[in-house]
Amino acid sequence: MPKIFWYFTLIIIGTIMIIFTGFKKKKPDMFSFFVFVTGLSWGLELLILLVLNAYEYKPGILSDPVAENILGHLIANTALWSSTAILVMYFQLSAPWLCFISVSFMFIEELFLKVDAYDHNWWKTYMTGIGVFLFMWAMKKWYSKFYGNGYKLMRIITIWIIEWLMITATTSTLILFGKLFFMSTGAKTSIGRV
């Protein structure tokens, strides 16, 4: 079975969670918070995946390992992490539910390791469980405080992350598929299209 199949299952799971949350909660701000959570998860993943080289995604459809990492990260963080965070935020799930979600993510990670769709460099599965719990707890608190007290700084940060994602998503996708490149010649940097 192609490895990309496992990544498509993440998209299906995430889609089901988003549809379920949308039908149950009917909140007009759901898309904005989805984009916010996606941007936040992309930023954290940039640090863990690319800077710290903790693990490797292997969807198995691109020849460049960096592009494979980026594609795997885009699917995992956009589909699974963001959809789960929206579910947690809107239903304000309790700590036992967050533990269940953390264990579920760890199970998915172990499955991906078993089918060779993902590899650890120095990362350990328990770190994912801890990270999921903390991230989901933080998103739950963020959402309740965002509406509870109306902190101006929280609103500014939320809008900034949404804007950052809108700007970087297009560029990242074009670079991933070889349609945009950066060329530096000393003091001058130019951007070109293939």
C-alpha positions in Angstrom: 0.0 0.0 0.0 1.4 3.5 -0.9 2.5 5.5 2.1 0.5 8.5 1.0 -2.6 6.4 1.8 -1.9 6.9 5.5 -1.6 10.6 5.0 -5.0 10.7 3.2 -6.5 8.9 6.3 -5.4 11.9 8.4 -7.2 14.2 5.9 -10.4 12.1 6.2 -10.2 12.0 10.0 -9.6 15.8 10.2 -12.5 16.5 7.7 -14.9 14.4 9.8 -13.9 16.3 13.0 -14.3 19.7 11.3 -17.7 18.7 9.8 -18.9 17.3 13.1 -17.8 20.4 15.0 -19.3 22.7 12.4 -22.7 21.0 12.5 -22.8 20.8 16.3 -21.6 24.3 17.1 -22.5 26.4 14.0 -20.0 29.1 14.9 -19.2 31.7 12.3 -15.6 32.1 13.6 -14.6 28.5 13.1 -12.6 29.1 9.8 -10.7 32.0 11.4 -9.7 29.8 14.4 -8.9 26.9 12.1 -6.4 29.2 10.2 -5.1 30.5 13.6 -4.4 27.0 14.9 -2.9 25.9 11.6 -0.6 28.8 11.6 0.5 28.2 15.2 1.0 24.4 14.6 3.0 25.2 11.4 5.3 27.6 13.4 5.9 25.0 16.2 6.5 22.3 13.6 9.0 24.5 11.8 11.1 24.5 14.9 10.7 20.8 15.8 10.9 19.4 12.3 13.2 21.6 10.3 15.4 23.4 12.9 15.7 20.6 15.4 15.5 17.7 12.9 13.5 15.6 15.3 11.8 13.3 12.8 11.0 12.8 9.1 7.7 12.5 7.2 7.7 10.1 4.3 4.6 10.4 2.2 6.4 8.7 -0.6 5.5 10.8 -3.6 8.3 13.4 -3.9 12.0 12.6 -4.5 13.4 15.4 -2.4 13.4 14.5 1.4 12.9 18.1 2.4 9.9 18.4 0.1 8.6 15.1 1.6 9.0 16.5 5.1 7.1 19.7 4.1 4.3 17.8 2.5 3.9 15.4 5.4 4.0 18.3 7.8 1.4 20.3 5.8 -1.0 17.3 5.8 -0.5 16.3 9.5 -0.6 19.8 10.9 -3.4 21.1 8.8 -5.6 18.1 8.8 -5.1 16.4 12.1 -3.7 18.9 14.6 -5.8 21.8 13.6 -9.1 19.8 13.3 -8.5 18.3 16.7 -7.7 21.7 18.3 -11.0 23.1 16.8 -12.9 20.2 18.4 -11.2 20.8 21.7 -11.7 24.5 21.6 -15.3 24.5 20.7 -16.4 21.7 23.0 -14.0 22.8 25.8 -13.0 19.1 26.3 -11.9 18.0 29.8 -8.4 16.7 30.8 -9.5 13.1 30.5 -10.5 13.8 26.9 -7.2 15.5 26.3 -5.4 12.4 27.6 -7.5 10.2 25.2 -6.6 12.5 22.3 -2.9 12.4 23.3 -2.9 8.6 23.4 -4.7 8.5 20.0 -2.0 10.7 18.5 0.7 8.4 19.9 -1.1 5.4 18.4 -1.3 7.1 15.0 2.4 8.0 15.3 3.3 4.4 16.1 1.2 3.2 13.2 3.1 5.6 10.9 6.4 4.3 12.2 5.3 0.7 11.6 4.3 1.3 8.0 7.4 3.4 7.4 5.5 6.6 6.5 7.4 8.4 9.3 10.7 8.1 11.1 12.2 9.4 14.4 15.6 10.9 14.4 15.9 11.7 18.1 12.2 12.2 18.9 10.2 9.8 21.0 6.5 9.0 20.8 5.9 10.0 24.4 7.0 13.5 23.4 4.1 13.6 21.0 1.7 12.7 23.7 3.0 15.4 26.0 3.0 18.0 23.1 -0.5 17.1 22.0 -1.8 17.4 25.6 -0.1 20.8 26.1 -1.1 22.2 22.7 -4.7 21.2 23.0 -4.9 22.5 26.6 -3.4 25.8 25.5 -5.8 26.1 22.5 -8.8 25.4 24.9 -7.6 28.1 27.3 -6.8 30.5 24.4 -10.3 30.2 23.0 -12.1 30.6 26.4 -10.0 33.6 27.3 -10.3 35.1 23.8 -14.1 35.4 24.3 -14.2 35.5 28.1 -12.1 38.6 28.8 -11.5 40.0 25.4 -7.7 40.5 25.9 -6.6 42.9 23.2 -3.1 41.3 23.0 -4.7 37.8 22.3 -6.8 39.3 19.5 -3.7 40.9 18.0 -1.7 37.7 18.2 -4.5 35.7 16.7 -5.0 38.1 13.8 -1.2 38.3 13.2 -0.9 34.5 13.1 -3.8 34.3 10.6 -2.2 36.9 8.4 1.2 35.2 8.7 -0.3 31.9 7.5 -2.1 33.5 4.6 1.1 35.0 3.4 3.4 32.0 3.9 1.0 29.3 2.8 1.1 30.3 -0.9 4.9 30.8 -0.9 5.5 27.5 0.8 3.3 25.6 -1.6 4.9 27.2 -4.6 8.4 26.3 -3.3 7.3 22.8 -2.4 6.2 22.1 -6.0 9.2 23.9 -7.6 7.2 26.8 -9.0 9.0 29.5 -7.0 12.7 29.8 -6.1 15.0 32.3 -4.4 18.4 33.2 -5.9 21.0 35.2 -4.0 23.9 36.9 -5.8 25.7 38.7 -3.0 23.8 41.8 -1.9 20.9 41.2 -4.3 18.2 38.6 -3.8 15.7 37.9 -6.5 12.6 35.8 -6.7 11.7 34.0 -9.8 9.1 31.6 -11.1 9.7 28.4 -13.0 
